[in-house]
Amino acid sequence: MANSASKARNTSGSVNIDLRLPKSLHLELLTASSMNGVTVEQFILSAAYKAALKITERDDAVLLDQEAWDVLNEVMQNPPEPSSLLQKLMRS
């Protein structure tokens, strides 16, 4: 029997996810989804996907403090001369 971690890695086909939630939350989701003209499943999937993208994009970003940013800018504006090893590598 496959566990939920292996199901999450399944990129071919589709995966079912079962949710248990209070009736009041289901009613709220049902109301919001119908106001948007989509099913509850589409509404939940859209919200979950947007949240997942936000998290993964945030984790993919590199954040620098001011000092690191200044060092990076300086190196980009005034790059050091290539070392002999780098010059040799570029010739081969």
C-alpha positions as CSV (number, residue, x, y, z in Angstrom):
1,M,0.0,0.0,0.0
2,A,1.4,3.4,-1.0
3,N,1.9,6.0,1.6
4,S,1.0,9.7,1.2
5,A,4.6,10.7,0.5
6,S,4.8,8.3,-2.5
7,K,1.4,9.6,-3.7
8,A,2.7,13.2,-3.6
9,R,5.6,12.2,-5.9
10,N,3.2,10.7,-8.5
11,T,3.5,13.1,-11.5
12,S,1.7,10.9,-14.0
13,G,-2.1,10.6,-13.7
14,S,-3.9,12.0,-10.7
15,V,-4.0,11.5,-6.9
16,N,-7.0,11.6,-4.6
17,I,-6.7,13.6,-1.3
18,D,-9.3,13.0,1.4
19,L,-10.1,15.9,3.7
20,R,-12.1,15.8,6.9
21,L,-13.4,19.2,8.0
22,P,-16.1,20.7,10.1
23,K,-19.5,21.2,8.4
24,S,-19.3,24.9,9.1
25,L,-16.0,25.2,7.2
26,H,-17.4,23.1,4.3
27,L,-20.4,25.4,4.2
28,E,-18.1,28.5,4.0
29,L,-16.0,26.9,1.3
30,L,-19.2,25.9,-0.6
31,T,-20.5,29.5,-0.4
32,A,-17.2,31.0,-1.5
33,S,-16.7,28.5,-4.3
34,S,-20.2,29.0,-5.7
35,M,-19.7,32.8,-5.6
36,N,-16.7,32.2,-7.8
37,G,-18.5,29.8,-10.1
38,V,-16.3,26.8,-9.3
39,T,-16.7,23.6,-7.4
40,V,-15.5,23.3,-3.8
41,E,-12.7,21.0,-5.1
42,Q,-11.6,23.5,-7.7
43,F,-11.7,26.3,-5.1
44,I,-9.6,24.3,-2.6
45,L,-7.1,23.2,-5.2
46,S,-6.7,26.7,-6.5
47,A,-6.0,28.1,-3.0
48,A,-3.7,25.3,-2.1
49,Y,-1.7,25.7,-5.4
50,K,-1.3,29.4,-4.9
51,A,-0.1,28.9,-1.3
52,A,2.3,26.2,-2.5
53,L,3.7,28.4,-5.2
54,K,4.2,31.3,-2.8
55,I,6.1,29.0,-0.4
56,T,8.3,27.4,-3.1
57,E,9.1,30.8,-4.7
58,R,10.0,32.2,-1.4
59,D,12.3,29.3,-0.6
60,D,13.9,29.6,-4.1
61,A,14.7,33.3,-3.5
62,V,18.1,34.4,-2.1
63,L,17.8,37.2,0.4
64,L,20.8,39.3,1.2
65,D,21.4,41.8,4.0
66,Q,22.7,45.2,3.1
67,E,26.3,44.3,3.6
68,A,26.1,41.2,1.4
69,W,24.3,43.2,-1.2
70,D,27.0,45.8,-1.2
71,V,29.7,43.2,-1.6
72,L,27.9,41.5,-4.5
73,N,27.3,44.8,-6.2
74,E,31.0,45.7,-5.8
75,V,32.2,42.4,-7.3
76,M,29.7,42.7,-10.2
77,Q,30.8,46.3,-10.9
78,N,34.5,45.7,-10.5
79,P,35.1,42.0,-11.1
80,P,38.6,40.7,-10.1
81,E,41.1,39.7,-12.8
82,P,40.7,36.0,-13.8
83,S,43.2,33.7,-12.1
84,S,45.7,31.8,-14.2
85,L,43.7,28.6,-13.5
86,L,40.5,30.2,-14.8
87,Q,42.4,31.5,-17.9
88,K,43.7,28.0,-18.5
89,L,40.2,26.6,-18.2
90,M,38.8,29.1,-20.6
91,R,41.4,28.3,-23.2
92,S,40.7,24.6,-23.1
